[in-house]
Amino acid sequence: MNYTKLIQLFSMKTNYALMLCVFVVFFNFQALSQERFQLVQQPANQELSFAHFQYGKQKGLSDESGFITLKYEPETQLEISHLSIGYQVFQAVDVALALKAKKLVVKSDGSITLQPVTVIALRPPVSGKEVLKVAIDQQLSHDAGSFLMMNPMISGIRKSSSSSIDPVLRGFKYEQLTIVTDGGGAATAACPNRMDPPSSQVSLNMIERVEILKGPHALRYGNSFGGTLHFLSPEPIFSSKVRPLARVSSGYESNGNIFRVEGMAGLSTKSLDWQLFAASSQGDDYLDGSGNKVAAGFSRISLGSTLSAQLSPKQVLRLSVQHNVAKDVDFPSLPMDLRSDKAWLANARYAISFNNTPLKSVTTTAYATFVDHFMDNRLKNLNPRMMNAETPATTSNIGGRSEAFFSWPETKLYVGVDGRREEAEGTRKREFLMGPMAGKTLFDNAWQHGMITKASVFGEYRRSLNAWAVIASMRLEMNRAQVKQASDVFLALYPDPTADQINPSWSTGITRNWSSRVSTSLWLGHSTRSASITERFINFFSVGLDAYEMVGNPTLKPEKNSQLDADFQFHHGGTSVIWSVYVAFLKDFISAERDTTLQVRIATSPGVRRFVNIDDALMTGFELNVQQTLPARLKANLSIAYVYGQNTKLNTALPEIPPFDLRLSLSASYFNNKLKPELRWRMVMEQNRVSEEFSETKTPAFMLVDLVGNFQINTKLQLRGGVQNLLDEAYHEHLTRALNGSGGLPLLAPGRSFFVALSYNLTP
């Protein structure tokens, strides 16, 4: 780190940021007279901290000591939700007794959630009374990758100036991350350059929360090699009476002329919960912090529906279908633009529960995703235009899982099986307009119709012993890879491209609650991951960090991650500290090396690289989050993330490692929680540890200031607005790819942008 440059940069920007802090202390009104009582969790007899509650139209969180504050409303139920106790409803009489006793006992089923996890909540679950409001900037967002980057431990590989950010968690990326929706699989990217990563097919207005499971420890949904991103829809809640559900939201951003709208309509009855979703976003070119125009046009539409049926008091069937369409999306960092991307995602889940037996439930899920992608270079401003190129490509992902849940006093057990088949095929067409090849047309088989089939068994054991808790997980995967349309050149390199591999993964962890304020945990996990379709079968396509053409390798060994995680948590009063540190020892790490024996397909390519295994590599880092309640209804939040990656065989830096990232926010709540202003400050250090082998360039440090506010006009109408990149900083993230054909010029992020969004809840 260059601390001299850091201090200079801090001095230039901090004065402006401090001036903006004044807005959050302008008002300081006292709350109306309210009553409070403490949530006490049994059988541990401990306060239930930071639990979500909904009481009529009142909602909020219990404090560190488990106290909630509310105005008593006769004949009103109290809804409590927390990771440790799930979702529970208390009748009006229970609330009256709690107010008298100043205590409400909340019983726990003994379940433990131990994996290192961060939960990003998009919206509370739908109650039987109304559709609860969602933060507008989240439900309107057209890119889940951009939303995930709200957490500093998640970075994103950006090739488009407007969408399709590919998430990177602690330096792990692509298939090193397990991405699932509602326990099922996510879509497979159809573009060889991942213009449509799996996260881009997630429509956030259908999602309740995202669980970020760090490390190779959560093995129920996959091998979780570097981590799991689990997108979860709201669970169905059935009403005793027929109730309509509806909302509509709309937003506008000035820089890029971005307009977004989304909505939901449905019905809730005693045995049915049916909802229809729609979202649309479109934008034009924007101005970066230097005042230069950046090609950033895009258009995206998402339509979806969920139907949940309570077949009996113990059986629930849920069906979900979603259709996404993206059109004319600019990708300045790639030789082609996305012209059309159409995806279908379907999910069916059947759950049955049991009483008076250790077997509590069996949940079975089936899913299917299909992506039809088309890209070309016809909108690129090429001078001279040597050729026209286009690539239609398709992928499919079909699978299912079944999981049984057993429960005994202080012990939980999950066991299950799952299977998945993914296929990818596509052919690039090159029509030469100039040069010695003028008038000729060539076809390149991108995926060679690659296919990977996986079948696994998994289990997870949880045990709590007083202040101690332990968890053990395992997964055994059988992986088969093959191609249906192998090219002659590829077969000359690999006469038998079919491969069968067995991948064992396991994890153990232990947590100790030293007091109601302090807890620690230690995790040791080992995960094995077979190569992806791209790593095995890509056929002379530039899909990496630079312009080298990449050739797959079906003989790749599975890469292995042996990782140690340690967590420390402290909660007391208005102070919360969460610190995590990890180290991952990587064996047979999948990378790429130059191969001078192979000829390029496109003359302007600098050469060819072939996927290979690296004997040893290392990934380590830490995250820190500190929250502090301040006087005058203020709250401060500090988040830090740092990653270090090293090729220990060559003693060089691993490519595409995000730099040190620090974020500080100051928020407040006034007028009985109706007005919520927030000031955000972000500092990113320069990244000078880069891989020269992959032509990776250093990136400078930058600072950003955002100013946002939320105002609840009435019980139905919500207004949100603010300004992003207030100081009009000219910057780019380290993982953003350089402009195509520019010789390494960066793709700068948007400059100053004003935004406003309005949400109206039509539910009675």
N, C-alpha and C positions, 0 to 999 in steps of 0.2 A: 504494500500500500504506500502511496506517495502522500504522506501526512502534510507536507508543506502545501501541496496543491489543494488538499482537503480544507486546510485552514483558510487559504485564500478564497476558495469558493464559498465557504461558510460565511466569511465576512461580507462578501458582496451580496449575498441573498438574505441573510438572517434579519437584517434591519427591516427589510420589506415584510418579511413573515411576521415579525414581532408586532409591527404596526397593525397587522390584520387581526391579531388576537383580541383587539379592543372590542370587536363586534360581539364576541361571546360573553362579555361581562356587562353589557349595556343594561340588562334588566336582571332583577333578582326578586321574584315574587314568591311569597310563601304559599304553600299548598293549602287548600281548604281543609277544614277539620275532617280527619279520617280516623279509622280504627285499624289496629294492627294486631296480628297474632303470629306465632311461630309455627313453622312446619317442622315436625319431628319425625324422622324416619325410623320405623321399626323393622326388624328386631334390634338394629344396632343402637337405637336410642340416641341418634345423632341428629343435629340440625340438618335440614335439606337445603343446601345453598344453591342459589342460581337456578331455581326451578321456574319454568314458565307457568303463568296462571292466566286464566280467562274467567272473568266474573261479570256476566252480562256484557256490557260494552267496555268494561274496565279490563286492562291487561297489563302485564309487566313481569318482572323477575323478583324472586325472593332475594334478599341480600345475603351477605356472607354468613350471617348468623341464622338464616332461614326465615327471617321475618318478611311478611308481605303486608302492604298497607292498602286498604280499600274502603269505600263507602258502602255501608250495608244496604242491600236491596232485598226486600222480602220476596219469597218464592223464586229465588234465583239460584241456579246451580253454580258450583265452583269447579272448574276444570284445571287439573294439575298435570304437567308433563315434564319428565326429566329422564335422562339416559339411564339412571339407576333404578327408577320405579315405573317407567313407561308412562302410559296415559291413564289417568284415573279421574272419575267424576264424583263429586260430593254433593248431596242434596242440600236444600235450603236449611233444613233442621240441623245438619252437621255444621254448617257455617255459623248458625246462631249459637250453638254450643261452643264452637271454637272461639268465637268472640268473647264469650263469657269466661272460658277457661284460659284464654290467651294462648291456646295451643291447639293444633290440629295434628293428630297422629296419622301418618301416611305409611301404609304397610308396603314393604318391598317383597317382591317374589324371590329375592335372593340372587337375581341375575347380576352378572358382573360384566362390564365392558372394559377390558384391560388393554387391548391393543393401543399403541400410541396413535391417537386419533384427534383430528380437528374437525369440528362440525361447522359448516357454513349454512346458516338457515336462510332460506329464501322467503318463506312465509309460514305462519302457523297452520296446523291442520284445519280443515273445514269443520266447523261445529254443526250441530243440528239446527242452529238458529240463524246463522248468517255466514256469508263468505267473508273471512277475515282479510284485511287489507295486506297487500304485498308492497315491499319497497319498490317504487316505480322504476328506478334506474336498473334494478335487477330483473324484474319480470319483463321489462321491455327490451333487454339486451338481446341482440341476435347472435352473440358469440359466447358460448360457455367458456371457451379458453380465456377470453378477456376477463370474464367474471372471476375465474379461478385465480387470476393474477392479483386479485385484491389481497391475497395472502402472500407475504414476501417470500415464503419458501417455495412458491410456485412461480417459475418463469415461463416464457413462451417463445417458441420459434415462430417468427413472423416472416412470411414471404409475400403476403398481401398487405396493402396499406389499410384495409378496411375490415378484414374478417379472417376466419380460419386459423386462429392462433393455436399452435400445437403445444400442449402443456408439457413442462419439464419440472419434475419434482426432485429436489435435492440433486440435480444433475442427471437423473435418470429420465429417459425419454423413449418415445415411440412404443414398441412392444415390451420394453422393460417396465412399463406401467400397465396395470390391469385396469381397464375402464369398463364399468358395467352400469346398467340402468335397471333398477328394481330387481337386483339379483340375477338378471339375465345378461346376455352379451350385448355389446355395442356394435355399431356398424364398422365394417372394414373399409379403410380408405381405398377408393377406386383409382385415384390419381397416383401414378408412380412418385410424384413429387409431393404428395400429401396435401393437395389443395383442399381436400375434404377429410381432415383427420376425424377420428371417432367423436371427439368432443364437439365438432361443428354440427353434428346431426342431433344434438340435444337441444330441445326447445325449452328454454328456462321457464316459460309461463306454465309448463306442465309439471314443474319440479318443486318440491317442498324444501329439500335440503341436500347438501353434498357432504358426504363423509370422506375425509382425506385420511386414509390409513397408511401411516408411514412405515417403510421398511418391509422386509419379507416375513411379516408376522401374522397377517390376516389371510388365511389360506382357504377360506370357505368359498371364495368366488374366483380363485385362480392362484397361480404360483406367487403372485404379488412380489415379483423380483425386486423392484425398487419401490413399490408402493401401489396402493389401490385408490382409484377415484370412483366413488360409488354415488351415483345420482339416484335420489329417492323421490318418488311421487307421494302425495298425501295418501294416507290410509283412508279407506272409505268409512264414513260415519253415517249411519242410517238414522232417520228421523221418525218419530212416532206419527207425525203428520206430514202431508205433502208440502214441501217447501221449495220454492224456486230459488235457483242460484244464478247469479250473474254479476259481471263486472266488466268495465271497459277502461282502458288506459291509453294515453297518447303522449308522445314526447317529441321534442325538436332540439337539434344541436346546430348552432350557427356555423361552425367551421366544418364544411363538408355538406351543408344543407341536408342534414340527415333527419328523416321523418320516420317515426315508429308508431305503430298502433297494435294493440293486442286486446283480446277479450275472451270471456268464458261465459257460457250459459248452460244451465242444466237443471236437474230435479233431484231432490233427495226424499225418499219415502222410507217406510219401515223395512223394506227388503231390497230396495234398489238405490243406487247412487250413480247417476248418469251425467256426464259433463262433456261439452264440446268446447274445443279450444281453437283459437286462430291468432296468428301474429304475422305482421308484415313490416319489413324494414327496407329502406332504400336510401342511398346517398350518392354524392358526387365527389369531385376532386376537392381536396382541402389544401390549406396553406400551412407549411411547417413554420417553426419558430423563426426562420430567416426570411419568411415572406415568399418562399418559392412554392409554386403549385405542384402538388403530388397527385398522380393518377390514383384515384381511390373509389371509382364508381362501383356500386354493387346493388343487388336487388335480391331479397330473400322473402319467401312466404312459407309459413308452416301451418298445417291443419292437423288436428288430432282429436281423439275422442277416447274416453274411458267409460266402461260400464262395469259396475260392481253389483253382484247379486248375492244376497244372503239366502242360500238355498235351504238352510235350516239354522237353528241357533248356533251350530258348531261347524257350519260349512259356508265358505265364501268363495265365489268364483269372480275373478277380475279379468277383463279383456281390455286391451289397449292397442290402438293403432295410430300411427303418425305418418304424415307425408310432408316432406320438405322439398322445396324447389329453390335453387339458387341460379341466378342468371347474370351474365355479363359482369363478372367480378374481376377487377384489375389486379394483376399480380406483377408489380414492377420488378420484383427480384427474380422472376422466372422467364424463360424464353417464350412461354405461352400464357394466355389468360384463360380463366374458367368461363366458358360460354353457357354451359348448362350442367346442372347437377341435380338429379332427382333421386330421392331416397324414400323407401318404404320401411317402416319399423313396426313390428307387431309383437305383442307380448301377451301370454295367457298364464294366469296363476290360479291354482286351486289349493286352498288350505282347509284342513280339517283338524279340529281340536278334540281332546279327550279328557275325561275326568276320572278320578279314582284309579289312576294308573301312572307309573313313571313316564310312560310315553304321553307327552303333552300335545304334540302336534306333528303333522306331516304337511310339508309345503312342496308342491310340484310346479315347476315353471317351464314353459316352452316359449321359444322366441325365434324370430326370423327377421333378417334385414337384407335389403337388396338396394344397391346403389348403381345408378346409370350415369356415367360422367362423360362429358365431352369438353375438350379444350383445343384451342388453336392459336395461331399467331397472327391472324388476319387484322386484328385491331392494333397490333404493335406498329409503332412508327419506325420502320426499318429503312435505312438509306445507306447502301443499296439493299433492296429486298432480293436476297439470293434464292430463297425458296419459301414456299408455303408449307406449313406443317400442321397436322391435326392428329388427335388421338382420342378415339372413343374407347372407354374402358368400363367394365362392370365387375362388381364383387357381390358375393352372397355370404351370409353368415347364418347358419342354422344350428340350433342346439337346444339343450334343456338340462334341467337339474332337478333332483328330488332330495329333500333334506328332512330328517326326523330329529325332533327335539325331545330330550329326556330331562326330567328334573327330579332331584331328590333334595332333602334338606342340605343346604350349603353346597350342592353339587349340581352342575349342569353339563349336558353332553349333547353335541351336535354331530350327526353322522350323515353322510350322503354320497351321492354319485352325480356326475355330470358328464356331458359329452358335447362336442362342438365340431362343426366342419365349416371351413372357410375356403372360398375359391376366388381367384382373380384372373381376369383375362382382358387383353386389350392390344391393339395394333396401331402403331404410329405410321402415318402416311406422310411421306416427304416428296413434294413436287418441286423440282428444280427449275428455277426461272432464269438463271444466269450461269456462266462458267462452262466448263467442259461437260457437265452433266445436264445442261439445259435441255428441257423437253422430256426428261426421264422422271419416272416416279418409282420410289422404293418404299417397301413396307417392312417395318421392324416389329417383331413380336415381343412386346414389353414383358408380359408376365409368363409367357409360355403356358398359359392356363395352369398355373400352379395351384395346388390344393394341399391343405393341412387338416388332418383329422386328429382330434384329441379325445381321450376318454380317461376319466379320473375317479378315484375314491378319495374322500377327505373326512376328517374328523377334528373336533375341537372339544377339549375337556377343560372345565372351569371348576375351581374349588376355592371356597373362602373359609379361613380359619381365624376367627377373631379379627385381629388387626392385619392379618396376612391374607393375600390372595394369590393364587397361582393359575396359570393357563398353559396348556400344551396343545399344539396344533400339528397336523400332518396332512400331506397330500401326496398321492402317487399318481403320476400322469404317464399315459402311454401316448406317444406322439409319432404320427406317420405322415411323411411328406412325399409328394410325387408330382410330376408334371404330365399333362395330357398332350401337349403340342410342343415338345422340345425342338429347338432349332438345331441344324446340323453342326454349327460352330460350337454350341453349348454341349452337344453330345460328344464332340471330339475332345472337349475338356473333361467331361464327366460322363463316361459311357453308361453308368448306372446312377441316375440322379435320385432314385428312390432311397429314402432313409427311414429307419425305425429306431426310436430312442425311448428310454424310460427315464423319467425325471422325478426323483424324490425331493420333497421339501418338508422342512419341519421348523418349529419355533417353540421356545419355552420362555416364559416371563414370570416375574414375581413382583408383587407390589406390597409395600408396607406403609400403613397409615400410622405414623408416629404420634399424631394427635389429630384433633379436629382441624388443625391448621396446616400441618406438614405431612406430605407423603412423598415417597420415592419409589421408583420402579427400575428394574433391570431386565433387558431383553436380549436373547441370543437366538438368531434365526439363520437358517441355511435354505436357499432357494436355487432351483435349477431351471433354466429356461432354454428351450430349443429355439433355433433361428426362425425368423419370420419368413413369409413368402418373399418379401423383398430381399432379405439377406441370403436366401437360398437360390432364388430363380430370376432375379431381375437381369435383363438381357441387354447390356450396353446402353444404359440410360443414365443421364446425369441427375442423380437423386441425392447427392451428398451435400456437404458444406460448400464445395467448390464445383468447378465445371468439369471435373474428371468424370468420364463415363464409368459406371459401376457394373460389375459382373458378379452375379450370385455364386454361391458355393454350397452345394447340397451336402458336402462332406464336413461342414462345420460341426464342431463339438458343441454340446450345450454349454452355455456360460453359467457360472456358479457365483453366488453371492453369499458370503458368510459375514453377517452383520451383527454388531453389538450396539444396542441403544440404551441410554440411561436418561431418566426423566426425574425432575425435581419440581414439586409444586408447593406453593405457600399461599394461603388465603387467610386474611385476618382483617376485620373491619372493612375499610374501603380499599385495601391493598390486595393485589393478586399478582403472583409471580410464577411463571411457568418456563422452565429451562430444559432444553433437550439437546443432547450431544450424541453423535453416532460415528461409527467407523465401519466401512464396508470393504472387505478384502475380496477382490474379484479374481476369479480364475477362468482361463479360456475366454476372456472378455472379447466380444465380437467387435472388430474394427475393420479396417481396410488398408491394403498396401498396394503400391504401384506395381504394375505388371507390364514390363517393356516388351514382352513377347506377343502382346495382343494389339491389334490395329483398331484405331478409333472408327466409329461409324460416321461421325460428323467432323469435318476437317478442322473446324475451329476449336475442337476439344483439345486440352493440353495433354491428354493421355488417358490410360485406362487403369482403374483400380479394381482389385478383386477382394471380396470379403474374406477375412482370415480371423483366426483366434490369436489373441495376445495372451501370453502365459500368465502375467500378473498385472493387476492394476489396483488402484486404491481410490476410494471416495470417502471423504470425511467432512464434518461440518457441525454446525449447531444452529439452534433457533432459540430466541428469547422473546417472551411477551410479558410486559408489565402493565398492569392497569391500576390507576390510582384515582380515587374519588377526592375531589378538591372542594374548597368552599365555593359559595355562590353558585351551587348547582352545576359545577363543572366536573368533567371527567377527562382524564388524560390516558392515552394508550400508546405504548412504545412497543414496536415489533422489530426484530433484527433477524436476518438470516444470512448465513455464510456457507459456502461450499468450496472444497478443495479437491481437485481430481488429478491423479498422477498415473502415467504409464510407468510402472516401476521397473519394467524390463529395459526400456530405453531411457529412463530417467527424464522424461519430458511430460509436459502438461497434456492432459486429456482435452480434446476439443469440446467446444460448446458448454463450458462451465460458467454459470451465471456469477456475477460479481457480488461483493458485499452490498446488502440492501438494508437500509434503515428507514423506518416509517414512524412518524409521530403525529398523533391526532389530538385535538382538543375539542370536545363536544359539550353541549349543554342542553337542558330541557327546561322550558319556561311555560307559563300560562297553563298549568295543569297538564303538562306533556304535549300541548298542542304545537308549540314552536320548538324545533330542534335544530339549531345551527351547528355547523362543524367546520373546523379548519384542519386541513391535512397538509403535512409536510413530508416530503420523501427525498432521501439522499441516497444515491447509488455511486459507489466508488468506481474508479477506473479499473478496467480489467486488462492487466498487462501479462498475465499468465495465459498465453495462447499457444496453439499448436501450429508451428511453422509447416509441418508436414501437410496439413490440410489448408494451407493458405489463410489461416484465421488471422484477422487483424485485431489490434488493440482498440479498445473503446474508451473515450474519456469519461470522467465523472460528470454527474449532472444533479441538479436539484429541481424539484417541482413543488408548487403550492397550489392546492385546490381549495375552493370555498363553496360549501354546499349548505342547503337548508331545506327543512321539511316543515310544512304547516298544515295541520289538520283543520280545515275550514269548518267542517261539521262532521257528524258521524258517518257521512257517506262520501264526502268530497275531500280529496287530499291534493295538495300542491307541493311540488318539489322543483327546486331550481338552483342555479349556481354557476360557477365558472371553473373550468378545468385548465390547468397550465396557466395560472393567473399571470405569471411573470413572462409568458411567451418564450419559454426556453426552447432553444434549438437543440434537440437531443435525439438519440436513438438507443434502444436497448441493445445489449451485447449480442443477444441471440437473434436479432433481426438480420436477415440476409441482405447483402449489398445489392444495389440496383444492377439488374442484368445488363451486361455489356458495357458497364461504366468504368471498368478498371478498378473497382473496389469502393466507389462512392457510396456512402451510407443512405439507406432509406430512412429519412427523418420522420419522427412522429408528428402528430398534429400540434400546431401552436395553440394560442389562446382560443378557447371555445366556450361560448355561453350556451346553457341548456335550460330547458323548462319542461316539466312533465305534469300531467293532470290525470288523476284517477278517480273514477266515480263508481261506487258500489251500489248496484241496483237492487240488491237483495233486501227484502223487508226486515 
